[in-house]
Amino acid sequence: MEAELGKRNIQARIIHYLDDFLLVLPPGTCTREIREIFTELCGTVGLSIKISKNEEGCRACFGGVELDTKEMVMHLPTKKLQKARLLVQSNSDKKSVTLLDLQQISGYLNFVAIMVPLGRTFLRRLYNMELYFPSSGRYQQRRLSSEARKDIDWWWEALAGKPERSILTRVRQTISTWSDAASKKGLGGYYTCETHPLPQSDSVFAIVLPNNPTRQREHINTQEMRAVEQVLLYWGRRWRGKRIQIHVDNRAVAYGLAKGTIRGASMRVLRRCLLLATEYDLELEPQWISTRDNGLADALSCWDINRITDLAPQLLQDIYNLPNHGLQIYSSRDSLP
């Protein structure tokens, strides 16, 4: 169809999902002419147009969301937003729920998360609770856990307004970070940017972890996620509005940052990372790299002075000041950590 429109000197981009079509036209285009041509083409290939779903103008629904090319935003149609609010409110009032209840709310909110930053992040505790039900017990009642209730309460606040997302392409300055964790030694990280292509003393940290048996028994995924959290705690405020390339040599951490969710204790740290990114308006772009390519961050986490100075000789003068960097603590105004 796009090729046929092109043959008729009509500049239009056609996006389709199954049998739904979206035509994006340049400003000032006569929609009547396009409608007639599109109707003719649909008849030629045997497609019928459902008039009740046909919309023209600067606002149109496609894929379950409403696109507004005048304000350049997308948001949920009113009926879908009201349904989401009703689902959240009805479940927040319950003391116990069935597996079917959880599947209905988590499934629908997973769709709504398109509009809500961190939406998928605040579904993990609902998914976790689903695991406590027997596979054949969709109607069996279980008390709503305090952790799952935190996700529901967060969603109630998130849906209080009318969430929307910008559809504008925004050009951001890029910051590149590297971080790593040594299980019983410490955390290390650094960043570079256009004005500082090499790591300097004020763009590096090496944290010696306290001798805490509980912390030392943490899964490596959680420790690696803590290293990313320290990067955001150290420098996130000065990076406001920028795009952050996060290089890590742990696939689970890279995947968790990209998807906004991860299993296990790492989820609590990931949630804090994403809350920080939202607070500072950071666009995170996680990238997995090999341990070999993450050499300096690995050396910083192990406090290997010889390797640090070999890989970054410009740090030699300040090398003995690096351990003075302490572990930063996340203190959020959000009551749902």
BELRAWO-V671228 format. One record per residue. N is the residue number from 1. OMEGA is omega in degrees with one decimal (999 if undefined). Layout:
[[N,OMEGA] [N,OMEGA]]
This chain:
[[1,179.5] [2,178.8] [3,179.5] [4,176.9] [5,178.3] [6,179.2] [7,-179.2] [8,177.5] [9,177.2] [10,-179.4] [11,179.8] [12,174.0] [13,-178.2] [14,175.1] [15,179.0] [16,174.4] [17,-173.1] [18,-177.7] [19,175.6] [20,-178.0] [21,175.1] [22,177.7] [23,178.3] [24,-173.1] [25,175.4] [26,178.2] [27,177.0] [28,179.9] [29,177.5] [30,-175.8] [31,-179.1] [32,179.4] [33,179.8] [34,-179.0] [35,-179.1] [36,179.9] [37,-178.7] [38,177.9] [39,178.3] [40,-179.5] [41,178.5] [42,177.7] [43,-179.6] [44,-177.9] [45,174.8] [46,178.6] [47,176.9] [48,-178.6] [49,176.5] [50,-172.8] [51,-176.4] [52,-179.9] [53,-177.5] [54,-178.5] [55,177.8] [56,178.7] [57,-177.6] [58,177.8] [59,178.4] [60,177.1] [61,178.3] [62,179.5] [63,177.5] [64,178.1] [65,179.8] [66,179.6] [67,179.8] [68,-176.7] [69,174.9] [70,177.4] [71,-178.8] [72,177.1] [73,170.4] [74,179.8] [75,-179.5] [76,169.8] [77,-174.4] [78,-177.5] [79,-179.8] [80,177.3] [81,178.7] [82,177.6] [83,179.3] [84,179.1] [85,-179.5] [86,178.1] [87,-178.7] [88,-177.7] [89,-177.7] [90,179.8] [91,179.0] [92,-179.8] [93,-175.8] [94,172.7] [95,178.1] [96,-177.5] [97,172.7] [98,176.1] [99,178.9] [100,177.4] [101,-178.1] [102,-179.3] [103,179.5] [104,-176.7] [105,-179.1] [106,178.9] [107,-178.6] [108,179.4] [109,175.5] [110,174.5] [111,-178.6] [112,-177.4] [113,174.6] [114,-175.8] [115,-170.3] [116,175.1] [117,-178.7] [118,-177.3] [119,-178.7] [120,179.9] [121,-177.9] [122,167.8] [123,-173.5] [124,-177.3] [125,172.9] [126,176.7] [127,179.8] [128,-178.9] [129,178.8] [130,-178.3] [131,-177.5] [132,177.5] [133,173.3] [134,-175.6] [135,-178.3] [136,-174.6] [137,-177.1] [138,-177.3] [139,178.2] [140,-177.1] [141,172.5] [142,178.6] [143,179.0] [144,-175.9] [145,179.2] [146,179.2] [147,178.4] [148,179.1] [149,177.3] [150,177.7] [151,-179.9] [152,179.1] [153,178.4] [154,179.8] [155,178.3] [156,177.4] [157,-177.9] [158,-176.8] [159,179.2] [160,175.3] [161,176.5] [162,-175.1] [163,178.5] [164,178.5] [165,177.7] [166,175.3] [167,175.3] [168,173.5] [169,-175.5] [170,178.6] [171,-178.6] [172,172.8] [173,-175.2] [174,171.8] [175,178.6] [176,-179.2] [177,174.1] [178,179.1] [179,-179.1] [180,178.2] [181,172.0] [182,-164.6] [183,-175.8] [184,-175.4] [185,-176.9] [186,179.7] [187,178.8] [188,178.8] [189,176.5] [190,177.1] [191,173.8] [192,177.1] [193,-176.9] [194,-177.6] [195,178.8] [196,-176.9] [197,177.6] [198,178.9] [199,178.4] [200,-176.1] [201,-179.7] [202,177.9] [203,-177.8] [204,168.7] [205,174.2] [206,-173.7] [207,174.2] [208,-177.2] [209,176.4] [210,-178.3] [211,-177.0] [212,-177.7] [213,-179.8] [214,179.8] [215,-178.4] [216,179.1] [217,179.9] [218,176.0] [219,-176.9] [220,177.7] [221,179.5] [222,179.4] [223,178.6] [224,177.6] [225,176.5] [226,178.3] [227,176.4] [228,178.8] [229,179.7] [230,176.6] [231,-178.2] [232,178.6] [233,-179.0] [234,-167.0] [235,-175.7] [236,-176.8] [237,-178.7] [238,-179.6] [239,-172.3] [240,176.8] [241,-175.5] [242,177.0] [243,-173.6] [244,172.5] [245,-176.7] [246,179.9] [247,178.2] [248,179.5] [249,178.2] [250,-175.2] [251,-178.6] [252,179.6] [253,179.1] [254,179.6] [255,179.9] [256,178.5] [257,-179.3] [258,-175.1] [259,-179.8] [260,179.7] [261,179.5] [262,-178.5] [263,173.3] [264,-176.2] [265,179.4] [266,-176.9] [267,-179.3] [268,179.2] [269,178.2] [270,180.0] [271,179.2] [272,178.1] [273,-176.7] [274,174.2] [275,176.2] [276,179.6] [277,178.1] [278,-179.0] [279,-177.2] [280,178.8] [281,-179.8] [282,173.6] [283,-175.8] [284,176.9] [285,-178.4] [286,177.7] [287,175.5] [288,174.9] [289,179.0] [290,177.3] [291,179.3] [292,-179.7] [293,-179.6] [294,-171.1] [295,-175.9] [296,178.3] [297,177.5] [298,178.9] [299,178.5] [300,-179.3] [301,179.1] [302,-174.9] [303,178.4] [304,-172.2] [305,-177.8] [306,179.8] [307,-179.7] [308,-177.5] [309,175.5] [310,-176.6] [311,-178.8] [312,-176.4] [313,179.3] [314,-179.9] [315,-173.9] [316,-176.4] [317,-175.9] [318,-171.5] [319,-175.3] [320,175.3] [321,-175.8] [322,-179.3] [323,-179.9] [324,175.5] [325,-176.5] [326,178.1] [327,179.2] [328,-177.8] [329,179.0] [330,176.4] [331,-173.2] [332,172.7] [333,178.1] [334,-175.9] [335,-177.1] [336,-176.4] [337,999]]
